[in-house]
């Protein structure tokens, strides 16, 4: 098995998250390629409380979003968080709001 | 393995289709993708398999369950069971005598035939006893006597033939001891073997192992095997078994650790059944069928079935395998036609009429000399069938048989609707739905029939497959934002309900029926997406639908009643009806058949200049195609597999059950080939849904200095190119790859040609030459891994010479 770890992160803003992600990578032929990362999933501002709707689809109350920008990363051949990432790492119950297909978070959690 | 099946169809194509066609110096081999390339995908993924079913693709380890098919037998306990060594190892008591290599008894004196020299252990175990009755007076033997290891058990000896009994030893006596009872005759070939000889299974008092299955008798108890894997082991495991419920409703399974002491650390993650029941992660396994459960554990796992009181049935084919590796290439059969029946085991006994047994013969029929004969001259009265019971009403079968020595008349099958009327010699075949449990082969009296039949065979049609070779599928990272893709009961329902328990495109009973109410309204199901989406970006909203009473459907990307985009289709013929939007934009739509059972996948693509959380919506339409109509309270259609992705097309299905789920990016790199720098052909067959620039295939020297390329520019134009000392000569004009095309770039003598679907699209010249021996790197991407190919590859070849125009026409004609 390859060494795969999942990290879940909450950044203070979308801009901060994108800067952190860009800082991970290198550029080949104009194509940005992150290093030691299999998948980055920007979950964005997660819904904390779903909206409510009437039977005809009209919104009664709008959804409430988190003020944190969430990112899940499937790290490849990496044994610890990159510099500047550990501060924003979170631990969640179960899979949290997002999972990687067939890669259980609790078994593959970035320490 | 599925890849092997696919490649058996495929591998013959590498040489080209004509005799003498030049041999490729590289050809894509579905079976060798992981050895010819570095293939990567660090997650599960799904595909449409060769039977048209959606399945998860993973790599599995070896089976951890011992004796999972319940067919293991111990060593032979009976010495000299065939009496080849006379009376050795036997005690011929009383009037038992050795006659012509058999044990015979012809008197009524109380006598015992006892196997003396390999005693039954003094433990309570199950044994399989077999013996052959050679001659008989029609009465039964028995096991009996104070030394009998099985107490007193009546044994069938009323007819000649091989007899089988499953017995439980009493643990106190050690002899196989046969008493003649009222039997007068002879027996031979006596065998006694322990069932489950290694005690792999722990049987509750209600469970027994007989006839290669484990059976529960209706009282309560467990069937257990520990250490599958042992305690302390971590991982994901696929747990599979077959069960048949004959009374009651269900069996249950449990998330038990490796020594069956606790449930701590063990989780039943998901599961399904192919049968007529259902599976829940709580462990309830309702109905008969093959069940699959995925187990995650940090402390081993034990197989543990519970048959509760009142539940009778059987368990078979139990396996637990580790999910070892996710990097399994997918050969996908989306779009294939599934019309080749897959047949089960032979159901007819004595179909070659070797003996006059097993068949019921009505007037005019006889069996002799290896055939069954109907002769009108032997007919007296009544029906004229020859038959045996071997079918289930409503299932599909294939019957084949031979008519031999035909004289006159006709034969038909009275177990189906619309049977052909056969006449003349030859092999006859028919596929049919059984209307009877018996196969009635009916000879016509009116036509004065005289004929023989032979080699009768009936096999159930268990599935349909395809002759298509499929395609090697490479996809980008994608996340299904619909958090309950299969559980429609978690959706938002307007003026409709959902009912569970219908066969889905995966073959499991986990599809839902969307049922309209009886109001004049829009009936709307929404699979919920709780993620806010990116403005000005195309999203695809897709779902599998199947018609029932409602045959027209609308599929949406749906946010609110005035914010959505949609497409309408007629499911009877896949015809487009309409599309539109409210405060949004439609970017595209599609419908495709999935398998052979009426399921379609409908996709609508759209966007908005604001951040909406698009749900996947479905509304049945009435026969006029109206979305607002007066429902009847019962009509509807089937739904399964909702998916909302940030892609301008729907990628392969990603199941979700409470969270968004991401399938990782696939890449296929580092292929090696020794190509000719001076001349050659790079040929590819396939399609691509992307709107990005991707390298379909690149043959290079391992950097970008010298290369031959096939690529797809901005999802709008496929192209061929040669790059010599960093100077690239490109030929445009291949067009889109929405549908499968065959394209080739040809180089040699400083001329480069580009062929598409049998036509030379264009030609150009190039300067210089690629150094000899440097074209050795073959990638489904640009060297270094940029611009990974996304799409379906049905063929990829490198030729080490420039083919002629005639050869290229033949190679690339679609």
Contacts between the chains, C-beta under 8 A, distances in Angstrom:
chain1	res1	chain2	res2	distance
A	1	B	324	7.0
A	1	B	325	6.7
A	2	B	42	6.7
A	2	B	327	8.0
A	4	B	42	5.5
A	28	B	782	8.0
A	28	B	784	4.8
A	28	B	785	7.4
A	28	B	786	5.0
A	29	B	704	6.9
A	29	B	782	6.3
A	29	B	784	7.0
A	29	B	786	5.3
A	29	B	787	8.0
A	30	B	786	8.0
A	31	B	782	7.7
A	31	B	786	3.7
A	31	B	787	6.3
A	33	B	784	7.8
A	33	B	785	6.6
A	33	B	786	6.5
A	38	B	40	7.9
A	38	B	42	4.5
A	38	B	664	5.4
A	38	B	665	7.1
A	39	B	42	7.2
A	39	B	43	7.5
A	39	B	477	5.2
A	39	B	662	6.0
A	39	B	664	4.7
A	39	B	665	6.4
A	41	B	477	7.6
A	41	B	479	5.7
A	41	B	662	5.0
A	43	B	531	6.7
A	43	B	660	7.2
A	44	B	531	6.5
A	44	B	532	5.8
A	45	B	532	6.2
A	46	B	530	7.4
A	46	B	531	7.3
A	47	B	530	4.3
A	47	B	531	7.3
A	47	B	532	7.5
A	47	B	613	7.3
A	50	B	528	7.5
A	50	B	530	6.1
A	53	B	492	6.6
A	53	B	560	7.4
A	55	B	494	4.7
A	55	B	495	6.5
A	56	B	494	6.3
A	56	B	521	7.8
A	56	B	522	7.3
A	56	B	561	5.5
A	57	B	494	6.3
A	57	B	524	6.6
A	57	B	526	7.9
A	57	B	558	7.2
A	57	B	560	5.7
A	57	B	561	3.7
A	58	B	560	6.6
A	58	B	561	5.1
A	59	B	560	5.5
A	63	B	530	7.3
A	63	B	613	7.1
A	65	B	532	6.8
A	72	B	662	7.4
A	74	B	42	6.0
A	74	B	43	7.4
A	74	B	662	7.7
A	74	B	664	6.2
A	76	B	42	6.6
A	95	B	658	7.7
A	95	B	659	5.0
A	96	B	659	6.8
A	97	B	530	7.7
A	97	B	659	5.6
A	97	B	660	6.6
A	98	B	479	7.3
A	98	B	659	5.3
A	98	B	660	4.5
A	98	B	661	7.2
A	98	B	662	6.8
A	99	B	659	4.9
A	99	B	660	7.6
A	99	B	661	5.2
A	99	B	662	7.4
A	100	B	42	7.7
A	100	B	43	4.9
A	100	B	661	7.2
A	100	B	662	5.1
A	100	B	663	8.0
A	100	B	664	6.5
A	101	B	43	4.4
A	101	B	44	4.3
A	101	B	45	6.7
A	101	B	654	5.8
A	101	B	655	7.7
A	101	B	661	5.1
A	101	B	662	6.4
A	101	B	663	4.8
A	101	B	664	7.5
A	102	B	43	5.5
A	102	B	44	2.9
A	102	B	56	7.2
A	102	B	58	6.5
A	102	B	236	7.3
A	102	B	323	7.1
A	102	B	326	5.9
A	103	B	42	7.0
A	103	B	43	5.5
A	103	B	44	7.7
A	103	B	326	7.3
A	104	B	236	6.6
A	104	B	269	7.6
A	104	B	296	5.4
A	106	B	296	7.9
A	107	B	234	6.5
A	107	B	235	7.7
A	107	B	236	7.7
A	107	B	296	6.7
A	107	B	298	7.3
